[in-house]
């Protein structure tokens, strides 16, 4: 088993997949972060490169 890290996929796929489809995993992540007293994650909505 391994770990793959990718950046920019959210902004790249936002126009293709639709906002609701891509937002749900981040909403779930932010719920877990909040339950543990951590700041929410904010995913960039535009590609910078």
C-alpha positions in Angstrom: 0.0 0.0 0.0 1.3 3.5 -0.8 0.4 7.1 -0.7 -0.1 9.3 -3.7 -0.1 13.1 -3.3 -1.5 15.3 -6.1 -2.1 19.0 -6.2 -4.4 21.1 -8.4 -6.9 18.4 -9.1 -9.8 20.2 -7.5 -9.4 23.4 -9.5 -8.7 21.4 -12.7 -11.8 19.3 -12.3 -14.2 21.9 -10.9 -15.6 22.9 -14.3 -15.8 19.3 -15.5 -17.4 17.5 -12.5 -19.5 20.2 -10.8 -19.0 21.8 -7.5 -21.4 19.6 -5.4 -19.6 16.4 -6.5 -16.2 17.7 -5.5 -17.2 19.6 -2.3 -18.6 16.7 -0.4 -15.3 15.0 0.5 -14.0 18.4 1.7 -17.2 19.0 3.7 -16.7 15.6 5.4 -13.0 16.4 6.1 -13.9 19.7 7.6 -16.5 18.1 9.9 -13.8 15.7 11.3 -11.3 18.6 11.6 -13.9 20.7 13.6 -14.7 17.7 15.8 -11.0 17.6 16.7 -10.7 21.3 17.3 -8.7 22.0 14.1 -9.1 24.7 11.5 -11.0 23.9 8.4 -9.3 23.0 5.1 -9.8 25.5 2.2 -9.1 24.1 -1.2 -7.9 26.6 -3.8 -10.5 27.0 -6.6 -8.1 28.2 -9.3 -5.0 26.7 -10.7 -1.9 28.7 -10.1 0.4 26.9 -12.5 
